[in-house]
Amino acid sequence: MKKIFYFLLFAAISVQTARASGDSLLVGHCVGRISDECKVFNGDAGHVSAATIIPAETMRHYQGNRLTALRFAVVSKLKIDSINVWVREKSTDNNIADVMLKKSQFDKGWNQVSLPKAIDIEDKDYVLGMTYYQSATGYVISTVSKDTEGGLLTQIDDGEWQDRSHEGLGVLSMEGVVTGNSLLQHDVCIAETEISDDSIKLGNTITLSAIIRNNGLQPVSSVYAKVSPEGMEPFYRTIQLDRTISYRDSASVEIDFKPEYEGTGLTSDVEIVGVDNYEDEWTDNGYHTYIYTVKEHLFMKKMLMEYFTGESCGNCPRVGGFVDRLIDEHPQKSRIISIEHHTYGTDPFSVSGSRSYASMFDVDGAPWLLYDRNPQNLICPGWTEEDMVWNLTDQTLSEPTTVYVHPEAQISKDSTNVYVTVDCEINEQFSLDNPRLTVFLVEDKMPAVLQYFYDDRIGEKFYFKGDEYIHRNVLRATDSKWGEPITFKDNATKYECSFTLTEDMKKNFKNLYIVAFVGNYDENDNQNCKVENIDRFELRKASINEEGTDISLNHTEGSIRTVYYNVSGQRIAEPQKGLNIAVSTDSKGNIVNVHKFIK
């Protein structure tokens, strides 16, 4: 979720469907969205036209109905006196229908105008567009992500039409109102897709995620999907949505399964075939092919990005915006694991571990970004240096790794205790001299208490509360601040620990994660503490622990102190060969973790 004050978001607006003879639906690429800024403009006086093509393969599903009105969005009315909105079969054709509007007849934002004569829809392309005259540079046209074939065309005066569909500008905020008695009633499309990991280890579960949108008039509470993984028998899943979605509303769905064999470039086709108890009326828009790789031994590099911040830090929202965009939009975002450390002692989200990490890695104040705990990759980017964040990310992800880390968890019946298991494997290149395994409890999407923001570009101060500013992936607790020593037998090891959730954490349970990483540790040299690899586990996918566990971890504020004992119960200075017992206590002397391990 972006920091809403910094990035100019494409805001989804509620759509009021027109009523004429029969019901109405909207057709267009923008899905009712409008931008706060104009990305498409011409610096000279003259006529400007913009259009969007609705292809025949879409329009054929609306045959038997009529195009009765147009909706168009305007970012600004400055420098223009009128707008002509129109419908054509080709951008170079004459208008099938058009309406000329004076400046007083339309508003900034969304506008809807009835066509002088309804158009009977046929199985062919339709071009929806607008033309206006600007006396000087005008900032009129609204475009929203993402690029779609035919989604944006522009023309200056009588020049050639330019296809702008692949320039990163998005699609034109313009739609047609379709009215009739034979509109789609039950149709769900797949709007966006994501895969938990494009490479997984054989035996692990892969998650296919999608944002589905209701394109029919009837509300939707469940969908029926056919899943066809390559090399496996197709299977069907009924997916109950977490809420009923009305026309043009969206919901998230997930399908989990375990691939049965290894391969590179494997595919899994997902098709929405049913909506509630009805057949989906337009299956082509509810189909997607996922691509992934399955290996018996997987050593894929993932990256730890630690973001040092604070609610009283006026410059932090700038860098926070960079981080949000990176973890939401990077092509390899499933390999980027960000942790937000609040390092000011009075900060409501601060924990002792975060402050210790800042001290260890010479983080002076905030905001700072640290990649894989490599002090050479500690940066504080300015407003114009977002590329630095992305470039260093690409560089870090390109590095090899010698460790595989796989955390999983179970949850107690009362959702209070979390029992974590971390499996690790190493290859023959592994060479850490003091390997440690660290486990974090992380909470995503936490509303601000009172976030300060100083925009030094304009010299103004802002304060944001609640959902006005959202903190991402905040560190809530650590199993062991500097990690537990680990040893490998037959190139593998297993580690267990547990956490206790507070009532506030339970309320945001769906956004809780377990993060585990392996790295070196040298208390005297922060240059020798680099993270080798990392992964995370979503607690909402945890199974129920029926029997409980003898590991207890309930962190309180303050420093954590760990002492070691041998199998006879004698205290020792450092772990020794054989069985060791590590006992961690908080600043009040309470035992917060007991861990047995073999060195």
N, C-alpha and C positions, 0 to 999 in steps of 0.2 A: 504494500500500500504506500503510495507516494506521500511525501509531506505536502499537504494540500496548499500551503501558502507559497511554496517555491515553484513547483512545476505547474504549468498551466494545463490542467487536466481536461480531458474530454468528458464533460459531465453528461450522464444519461438523464434525460428528462422524461417526465410522464407524458404519454401520448394520448390525446383525446381523439378517439376515432369518430369520423363524421358519420352521420346517419342520413341516408336518403331513402331510396327504395331498396330495402334489404340491409344486411350488415355491411361493415366496412373493415378492410385491412389496409396496411401500409406496405408499399413495396419500394425498396431502395437499399443501397449498400450501407448507409450510415447508421441504420437501426435507431433512429431518433436522437442521435448524439450531435452536439454542437461544440465548437471550440471557442475558447476565450480570446484567441488571437488569430490573425490572418497570416497564413504562410504563403499565400499566392497573391501577388500584387504586381502592378505595372507602374513604373515611376512617372509615366508621361500622361498628359491629357489624351483622352480618346475613348473609344468603345472597348469594353472588356466583356467577353462571354466565357461562361463556364458551364460544363455539362457532365452528366453521368449516364452511362449506357446500362439499361436493364436488359439482359440478354433474353433471347427467345426461350432458352431452356428454363428460365424462371417464369416468364410471362405465360407460357403454355399451361402452367398450373392455375392460372387465373382466367382462362378462357371461359366464355359464357357470362362474364361479368364486365363491368365498365370502369374506365378510368374517369373519375368525376371531378377530381381536384388535385392541386399540387401543394406541397409543403416545401418551403425553402427557408434557410437560415441566413441571417445577415450579422456580421461581426460589428460593423460600424456603418452609419448612414452619412458620414462626413464626405464631402466632395462629390456626392452624387445627388441627382434630382429625381430620378425615376428608375424603375426596373421593369423589364419585360420578361415574364416567365413563360416558357413555351414547351411544347411537345413536338418531336420530330421522329421520323423513322431512321434517318441518318443525320449526322451533325451538319452535313452540307445541304440537306434538303430544306424545302420550305416548311413552315410551321403547319402541323396538323391543327393545333389549337394554341392560342396564346392570350395572355392578359397583360395589359400595360397598367402599371401602378405608379401613381405620383408619390412623392416622398412622404406626404401626409397619410398615405394609405397603407404603409407597411411600417413595421417596427424593428428595432434592433432585437435580434433573437429569432425565434421561430415565427413564421407566418403561414397561413393557409388561405388559398384562394380557389374558388370554384371555377372550373372551366366553363366557357360559354356554351359548349355542347359536349356531352359525355362521349367518350370514345369507346366503341366496342373492341374489346381486347382480342387480338389474334395471336397466332403462334409465330411471333417475329420480334426483332429487337425494337425497343423504344428508347429514345434519347430524351431525357428531361434536362432542361437547361434554363439559364438566365442570361440576359444581356443588359448592361447599363453603361451610361456615359459618365466618366469622371473628369472633373475640371482640373484635377491635379492628382498626385499619388493618392489612391484610395485603398483602404484596408477593409474590404467588404466580404470576401468569400470565406466561408467556414469549411475547413476540411478536417476529418477525424481519422485516426488510425483504424485499420491498417490498409496498406496498398492492396487493391483488388483490380483485376483486369477490367478495363473500361470504367473504372471508378471515378476518374477525373480527366477531363479534356478542357483545354483553354484555347481561346482565340483573341488576338489583339486586332482591333479594327477589322479590315477585310483580309487579314493574313491567313496563312494556313492554320488549320486546327492542329494543336499539339497534344499528343497522348502523354499525359503526365502520370500515368498509372504506376510507374516503377521508379519514382524519384523520392520516395519516402515522405511524400506530402499527404498521403491518405486518400480518402474518398470525399466527394462533395456532399455537404449536408443538404440533400434534396431528396424528396420522396414523392411517390404518387399515391393518391387515395383511390383504392379499388373498392367499388360498391356493387353488391349483387346478392343473389340468393343461392349461389353455388360456390361459395368460398370454402377454403380449407377449414375443416373443423378440428382434425386431430393430426398435427404435424409438429415434430420436434427436430430441430437441426443441431448439428455439432458445430458450435461457434469457435471454440478454441480447444487445443489439445496439449497434453504434457505427459511425459513418461518419467517415472520415479528415477530411473537410471537407464541410460542407453546401453550400458554394459553391466551385467550382473554375474554373480557366481552361480554356477550350477547348483541347484538345490534351494536357492533363495527365491523369495517371492518378488514378482515384478508388479508394479501398479500402473495401470493405464488410466489416466485422468482426463476429464473433458468438462468444458462448460457447455451445457446444452441450453437451447433457447426455444421457447414455445412460439411457434409460428402459426398456430391455429386459434380459432375462436374459443374453443373449450379449454377450461383450466386443466392442468396436468399435475398429478400427484405421484405417478410412477411411470417408468419406461421399461420396455422389454428389449434386451439387447442380444444379438447373436455375436459370439466371439469366435474367430477362426485363427488360432495360432498355427504358424507353419509347422508341419510335421505332427500335429496333434489333432484329435477329433474335435470338431466344433462343439461349443457348449453354449447354453443360454442362461442369462441372468435377469431376474426381475429386480430392478433397483428402485427402492422406495425413496422418494425425495424427502429432504428434511422439512420441506414446506410445499404447499401447493403453489404452482406458478401460473399466472394468468398470461394473456397474450403479450408477447415480447419480453416477458420476464425471463430470467436465467437462473440456473442452479448448477451446482457442481456434482459430478458423479465420478465414481471410481470402480474399477474392476481389478481384482487381484487374482493372480494365478501363478503357478510354478512351472516354468518351461521344463521340458522333459529331456532335452539333449543340448549339446553344445552347437555353436554355429555363429558365424559373423553375418550381419545383415539380415537376421531373421525378421519375419514380418508377422503381424497379428492384425487381422481385419476386424473392425468393430462396426456393426450396423444396428441402428435403432429400427426395429421391425414392429414394435407395438407401443401404443400410448394408452396407459390405463388398460381398459379391456377392449381397445379398438386397434385395428390395423393402422399403422402410420401411412398417411396418404401420399407422402412424398419422400421416398426412402433415399433418393440420391443425395439429399442435403444432410442426411444423418449417417454418413458413411465416412470412415477414416482408416487409414493403414498406418500402424505404428511400426517402427524399425528399431531393432535392438540387437545386442550381441550377448551371448551366453558362453562363459568359459569355466572350466573346472578350477583353475587357479587364476584369480583376478588381482592384479596389482595395478589398479588405476589410480592415478593421482587425484586427490581432492584437496581443497585449499581451506585453511583457516584464515579468515579475515577478522581481526579484532578492532573494533571501533570504540575508541575512548571518547566519552562524551559526558554531558551533564545538563540538567535542566536549567541551571543558572548560566550556562555557556551560550552567549549570544551568537557566536560564529558556528556552533555545532550543527544547527539545522541545514546549513549550506552543505556540509560534508554528508550529513544524514541523507539528504536528497540524492547525492551521488551514490551512496550505498544502496538505497532503495531501488534506484533505477538499475543498478548492476545486478542485484539478486533477483529482480523481477524480469529483466529483459535480456540478460547475457545469453548467447546461444548455449553455453555450457553451465547454466545456472544451477543444475542439479549437482555440480561438482564444487560449488562455492558455498561454504558454510560460514556465515557471519555471526559474530557474537558482539553484543553491545555492552560495554563496561562503563558504568557510571562511577567516576573516580572521585567525585567531591563527597566528603564525609557527611554533609547534611543533605545530600540528594536522596529523595525517597526511594530510588531504585539502586542505591549503592550497597554493595556487599564487600566484605573485607578482602575477598580474593581479587576483585577488580582493582582495588587500591594497591594491593601487593604487586600485581602484574604491571601496573603503571610504574611503580617504583623500580622494579627489576629491570625493565626495558627502557629506562630513562625517558619515560613519557612525561613531559612537562606541561601540565594543564590539559587542555582539549581545544579543538578536536584533533585527533591523530588516528591514522590507520596503520596497523601492523600486519604484515603478511607472513604467516607461518612462523611467527616469533623469530624472524630474521631481522636484527636491528638495522641491517643495511637497507631493508625495505620498510622503513618507518617514514610516513609522509603526512603532510598537512596541505592538501590541495586547495588552491584559490578558486574563485568563481570561474575562471576560464581554463581550469586545469583538470576538468573531468576526464579528459582523454588519458591523463596520467594514471587514474584509477583503473581504467580498463586495460591499458597497456601492461601495467604491472601484474594485473590479474592474468592476462594471457601468458605472460612470461612465467609466472609461478605455476600455472596449470601445465605448462609444457615440460616441467621438470619430471624426471622419473621418480619412482618410489620403490622401496624395498619391503613395504609392510602392507598387509591387507587388514583392515579394521572393520568389524561388523557388530554393531550393538543391537540388542533386542531387549524387550522388557515385558514384564507381567505386572498386573495391577491387582491389589487386594479387592475383595468383594465390596468393601465400603469406599473404594477409590481413594484411600488415604496413603497406602504404602505402595511404592514402586520398586520392583525387584529387577535389577539390570544384570544382563549377561553380555560380556563382550568377548567375541572370538577374534583372535589375531593369528596371522600367518606371516612368515618372513621368507624371503628367497635367499639365494647364496650370496647376494651382494650386500646383505644387511651388515652394518658395521657400527651401530651406535654403542658407545662405551658405557653409558649409564641410562638405558632405556626406561622410560616411565610411561605409564598409562594413566591418563587423566579423564575423568568423567564429569560432565556438566549437566545440570538441569537448567533448561533454557525456556523462557516464555516469550512468545511472539505476540505482536499486535496488542500492546499495552497502551491504553490512552494516557496522555500526559496528565500530570498533576498541575503544573504551571511551567510550560516551556518558554523560556526567553529567546527571542530572536532579534538580532540587530543586523539590519540590511545596510552595510556600509556603502553600498552603491548609491543609495538615496538618503542615507543618514537618518533612518527611522527605526524606532523600536516597536516590537510586537510581543504580545504574550498570548499563549494558546493553552486552552484547557480541554481536557477530555478528548473527544474524537477530532478536535481541530488539529491535533498532532499525535501521531501514532509512533510509539517506540517499537523497534523491530529486534527480535531475538535477544532479549535482555538476559544476562546471567543472573540466575536466581539462587543457585547453590552449587557447591563443588563436592565431589567425593573425597578428594584430597587435593589441596591447593596446588602442590607441585607434582602431583601424580604419584602413583605407587610403583615401586621397582617391579619389573617383570622379567621372567626368564622363559626361555623357549625349549620345549622338548619335542624332538622330531619336527622342528621348525614351526611349532604351533603352541599357543597358550590360551587359557580361558580365564576370565576375570569376572568376579561377581561383586556387586555392591547394591545398596538400596537408598531410597530417598523417602522422606515423609512430606506429603503435600499439605500446604496450608489451605484454609477454607477459600481464600482469595484465588489461589492457584486452581482449585477445583472448579471454580466458576468459569475459568478460561481453559478448561482441560483440553479442548480440541486444538489449542495452540501451544501445547507443551511438547518439548522435545528432549530427548537424551542425546547428548553429543559426546563422542569418545574419540580421543586422539592419542597417538604414540609419538613421542619425541624424546630427545636427549635432555638431560638436566645437569647443570653445573652451577651451583649456587655462587661461585666466584667469577663466572664468566658468562655474561648473557649472550655472547657470540656462539656459545656452545649449547644452546637450548632450542635448536630449530625443530619444528614439527615435521615428522616424516610422512604421516598420513592421518586422515580423519574421516569420520562418517557420522551420521545422525539417524535417529529413529523417532518416528512420530508416536507419541503416547496413545493417541486415539486408536492406533492399530494394535495396542497391547492386548494380550489374552488375559483371562482372569486366573489369578493364582489361587488354587483351591486349598493348598496346604500351608502357605506361609513360608517363611525362611528365618534362619537364625541370624541373619545379618541385619543390623539396625543402624540406620543413619538418619539423624534428625538435626540438621545444622542450625545453630544459632549464630547471632552476630558476634564478631570478635575473632581473634586469631585462633587458628587450629594448630595444636601441638601434637606431634606423633612421636611415640617412643616404641622401641622394639624389644621383644622378648624371645628367648629360645623355647624349645619344646618343653623344657623343665620349668618354665616360668621365670627364669632368671633374666634380668634386664641386660641388654647388650647395646653397645654404642651404635653399631651398624648391622644390617642384615648379614647373616653368616650362611655358609653352605648348609643346605638342609632345610627343615621346616622353620619358618619364622612367623611371629605373631606381631602385627602392627596395631597399636591402640592409639586412637586419636581422641583428643579432648579439646573442648572449647575453652574460652578464657575463664569460665566459671568452674572448670574442672569436670564438667559433665562429659561422659564418654559419648562420642558421636559416631564412631566407626571402629569396628574390630575386623581385621582382615588377616587371613592366614594365607601364606604363600611359600613356595619352595624356590630357593635360589640355587 
